[in-house]
Amino acid sequence: MKKWNLAFAGLILLFSVNSMAMGFYLEPGVFYESGKGNVDVDDSEATTKGMGLDLKLGMHFVDQLLFVGLDGSYSKPKFEHDNTGYDADASSLTYGAIIGVQTPLLGLRFWAGYVFGGTLDPEESGLFDVKFEEATGPKVGAGIKIFFVALNLEYMDLTYKKGTGNWGSIPSLDDFNNKVTMISVTVPMMF
């Protein structure tokens, strides 16, 4: 009896392999980001706004419905702090992993992931020169694919665990939180 059960399970697996076929997934894109964060020490607000590049790279499964991969983004936002007048160009880098679905219904797409690391490095401006590192946090997104182009909306809730540099009288920059919304145009490709 065990042999028949094993043979039956083998047949099911054999016939389902075609629907579970894997392929390569690549999605380059450009985005505009708008972030708002709080500096915990004096409960002041900082904003980031600017353009960037995004790349998702991984595998797709189940007739291109499910995708998993790595997600990285690089941007050049403007960093502004309301209490100090700190206003400078910055560079931002994040990297993480995602899992998502590409539905056949109207090209709707949904994904969720986690940012494992990143930096936000505003340039020096007056007396201020800071750098935020060790970003982590959740990332979610939704979009619609029209022909070969996708229009997407993403959200990240990042916490930078380490802050260094000169911030006037503020003793610590650790645990800077930045809530970032991104609007992007991407080209999802599945091979």
N, C-alpha and C positions, 0 to 999 in steps of 0.2 A: 504494500500500500504506500509506503514512504517513497518508493521509486516512482510510482504513478504521480504522486503529489509533486515530486521534484521535476519530473518530466513536464507536467502541466505548467508549473511555474516557469520552467525554461522556455516553453512555447509562448507564454504570455510575454516574457521578457524579449524574446526574439522578434515578435510582431510589434512590440512597442518601441523598439530601438529606433525605427525610422522617425517616429514622432518626437523622440528625445534627441535627435541628431544635434550636434553642437556646431557652432560656427564662430567666426571672429566678429567682434563688434568694435566699431570705431566711430566716435562722434566729436569732431572738432566744432568749435563755435566761438562767437563773440558775444559779450554781454555788457550791460550797464548795471552797476551796483549802487545801492543806496543803503547805508548802514547808520545805525544810531546806537550809541553805547553810553555806559555810565562809568565814571571814575569813582570807585567806592569811597575813597577817603573824604572827598568834599562833596559827593553826590552831584557832581556836575555832568554835563552832557557833551559828548564828542560825536561828530558825524564823519562819515566817509562817503564820497560820491565820485564815480569815475568809470572808465571803460576797462575791459579786460578780455583775456582769452581763456577758454575752457577746453579741456580734453578729457573725454571718457574713453576708456580702453578696456576691453574684456571679452567675454564670451556670451553667445546667445543660445537659447535652448527652446524646445517645444515649438517648432515651426516659427521661430523668430518672435514668440510672444513674451518670453522671459529673458532678461539680460542681467548679468552681474559683471562688475568690473571695478577698476580703479578710476578715481576722479581727481583731476588736478586743475587748479585755476591760478592765473597770474593777472594782477590788475595794477593800475596806476591811479588810485583814487586821490582826491583832495581830502586832507585831514583837517578838521576844524574843531577847536575846543571853545565852548562858550564863555567860561569864567576867565580864561587867561588870554584869549585872543590868539592862541597858537593856531596858525594857519599855514599849512605846508603841503607840498606834493608828497605822496607816499608811494611805497611799493608794497604789495600784498601777495602772499603765496599761501595756498592751502592745498592739502592732499588728503584723500580718504578713499572710502569704498562705497559702492552703491549696489542696490538690487532694484529692478524695476520691471514693469510690464508695458508692452506695446500692444494695445488692444486693436482688433480689426474694426471696432466701432468708431467711425468718424476719425480714425487716426489718433485717438486719445492715448496719452502716455502718462504714467505715474511712476515715481521712484522715491526711495528713501535710502539714506546712508548715514555715515558718520565721518566727520573730519578728524583724522588722527594727529594732524600737526599743521603748523602754519606760522607765519610771521606777518606783522604789520609794522612797517618801518617808515614813519614820517621823517622828512628831512629836517635839518636844523632851521629854526625860525626864531630870531631874536635870542632870548635866553633859554629857549626850550629845544631839546633834542632827545627824543625818546625812541624806544624800540620795544614792541610787544612780541613775545615769543610763546611757543608751546600752545598753540590754539587747538582746542578740541570742542566738539559739539555735534548735535544732529543737523542733518541736511535733508530737506524734502523738496520735491518738485513735481510739476505737472505741466503738460504741454499738449500740443496738437501738431501732428505731422501732416503736412500738405505736400503731396508729391514727394520730393526728396529733401525738403526743408522743414524744420520743426521750429515752432514758436513756443518758448518755455517761460515759466515763472518758477523761481527757486527761492528757498528761504533757508538761512543758516543762523543758528543761535550759538555763537562762538564765545568761549571764555579763553582769554590769553592768560595762562598761569604765571607767566614771568614778564615783568616789565622792568626795563633798565633805562638809565639816562638821566638827564637833568630836567626836572619838572618843577622848578622853583621850590616852594616850601613844602610840597607834598612828599611825605617820607617814603611811601611805597606805591608802586604802580601795578603790583600783582593783582591778578583776578579781574582784569579789565574785560567787561562783557560787551560784545558788539553783535547786534541783531541786524543781519544783512539780507536785503531783498534783491534778487537779480532777475532782470529780464534779458533773455538771450535768444539768439537765432543760431541754430545748429544744423549740421548735416549728418543725421544718423545713417551709418552704413553697416550692413550686415552681410558678411561673405560666407 
